[in-house]
Amino acid sequence: MTDKKRDVNQSWEEKSAEWKKTAYETVSKDDAPNQLLIDLAGIRAGDTVLDLASGTGEPSISIALHVGGKGRVTATDVTPNMLNTARQRAERLDLGNMSFEVCSMEALPFEDRSFDAVTCRFGVMHASDPLAALKEARRVLKPGKNAVFMVHGPRESNTLWTTVHVVAPGLLHIDDSKRVEHHFKFSEGDELTKLFQTAGFDGIEEKQLCRTVVKSDDEPFWNQLLARDYGKFIEVLEETQQAELHDGMATAFREYKEAGAYKLLTAQRFIVATAM
Ligand SMILES: C[S@@+](CC[C@H](N)C(=O)[O-])C[C@H]1O[C@@H](n2cnc3c(N)ncnc32)[C@H](O)[C@@H]1O
């Protein structure tokens, strides 16, 4: 490991290979946030739903299962290879009610008033123009229908993510501050709510989901996050350096360990708003 700190800013296209390796094969194995999002958006069987920044298929796969054969989900993302993984998951599940469109959320190639719901999970913080994205979401929603945008809750309520992203960059001697800044954009305050107001939405409300997730000590649960965000730095490490990194992670997580299991916090904010 070198002493010089490297900037680790990678494009989503570069990140997509690690995201593909660590995506769920078919259905989500941590579906509670997706189900709450579906509920808050008021999505029903037969609805036509647009999901923005779908990445490898969260929450669009869960929504497609929910709307059923008479419904339709359009999964969109600006990064073709992220969306390819979502498409493969849909194929494995034989979901014939999904379509996939590479596009930016700031310029949607869809007709006005054409969707029963617009959803976006962990995407709006990455948009170069979040207000443009919200205006587009409002434009394509049918009147009276909802948009739900999910973002991360505060750092201290996300101990799994925060621990990995504070400890690993230190051990890898890299500067990952830009990622951390993006990740927690909109995690506090009312900036996102105000953008929804400016975009012309009504009935804007916020809900939160705060959970304690329990991870067994059988396996290093931090591997998925490490691989997604630092895979290219880890694969070039020698075996002893990799062991050092994993020891460092285990030490950092020790404070969350109780009776053989790790108890970690995760929190999301959901902004729900109606198009009129
Ligand atoms: C953190 S991932 C979230 C993926 C997925 N929704 C999830 O929760 O796992 C962010 C995604 O936003 C996409 N993205 C970034 N900027 C975007 C934009 N302007 N328009 C559409 N998608 C964008 C990236 O390609 C990436 O797939």
Ligand as a Chemical Component Dictionary entry (heavy atoms), coordinates in Angstrom:
data_LIG
# 
_chem_comp.id                   LIG 
_chem_comp.type                 NON-POLYMER 
_chem_comp.pdbx_formal_charge   0 
_chem_comp.three_letter_code    LIG 
# 
loop_
_chem_comp_atom.comp_id 
_chem_comp_atom.atom_id 
_chem_comp_atom.alt_atom_id 
_chem_comp_atom.type_symbol 
_chem_comp_atom.charge 
_chem_comp_atom.model_Cartn_x 
_chem_comp_atom.model_Cartn_y 
_chem_comp_atom.model_Cartn_z 
_chem_comp_atom.pdbx_ordinal 
LIG C1  C1  C 0  -26.419 4.010  -6.083  1  
LIG S1  S1  S 1  -26.938 3.420  -7.647  2  
LIG C2  C2  C 0  -28.595 2.994  -7.240  3  
LIG C3  C3  C 0  -29.125 1.883  -8.080  4  
LIG C4  C4  C 0  -30.425 1.250  -7.610  5  
LIG N1  N1  N 0  -31.561 2.145  -7.672  6  
LIG C5  C5  C 0  -30.259 0.695  -6.198  7  
LIG O1  O1  O 0  -30.894 1.211  -5.272  8  
LIG O2  O2  O -1 -29.490 -0.273 -6.030  9  
LIG C6  C6  C 0  -27.112 4.917  -8.556  10 
LIG C7  C7  C 0  -27.510 4.732  -10.008 11 
LIG O3  O3  O 0  -27.808 6.034  -10.548 12 
LIG C8  C8  C 0  -27.455 6.037  -11.910 13 
LIG N2  N2  N 0  -27.389 7.433  -12.336 14 
LIG C9  C9  C 0  -26.459 8.351  -12.009 15 
LIG N3  N3  N 0  -26.769 9.532  -12.557 16 
LIG C10 C10 C 0  -27.927 9.363  -13.234 17 
LIG C11 C11 C 0  -28.763 10.220 -14.016 18 
LIG N4  N4  N 0  -28.472 11.495 -14.177 19 
LIG N5  N5  N 0  -29.874 9.694  -14.581 20 
LIG C12 C12 C 0  -30.183 8.395  -14.427 21 
LIG N6  N6  N 0  -29.437 7.528  -13.701 22 
LIG C13 C13 C 0  -28.325 8.008  -13.104 23 
LIG C14 C14 C 0  -26.143 5.267  -11.933 24 
LIG O4  O4  O 0  -25.833 4.806  -13.220 25 
LIG C15 C15 C 0  -26.431 4.158  -10.923 26 
LIG O5  O5  O 0  -26.914 3.007  -11.559 27 
# 
loop_
_chem_comp_bond.comp_id 
_chem_comp_bond.atom_id_1 
_chem_comp_bond.atom_id_2 
_chem_comp_bond.value_order 
_chem_comp_bond.pdbx_ordinal 
LIG C1  S1  SING 1  
LIG S1  C2  SING 2  
LIG S1  C6  SING 3  
LIG C2  C3  SING 4  
LIG C3  C4  SING 5  
LIG C4  N1  SING 6  
LIG C4  C5  SING 7  
LIG C5  O1  DOUB 8  
LIG C5  O2  SING 9  
LIG C6  C7  SING 10 
LIG C7  O3  SING 11 
LIG C7  C15 SING 12 
LIG O3  C8  SING 13 
LIG C8  N2  SING 14 
LIG C8  C14 SING 15 
LIG N2  C9  SING 16 
LIG N2  C13 SING 17 
LIG C9  N3  DOUB 18 
LIG N3  C10 SING 19 
LIG C10 C11 SING 20 
LIG C10 C13 DOUB 21 
LIG C11 N4  SING 22 
LIG C11 N5  DOUB 23 
LIG N5  C12 SING 24 
LIG C12 N6  DOUB 25 
LIG N6  C13 SING 26 
LIG C14 O4  SING 27 
LIG C14 C15 SING 28 
LIG C15 O5  SING 29 
# 
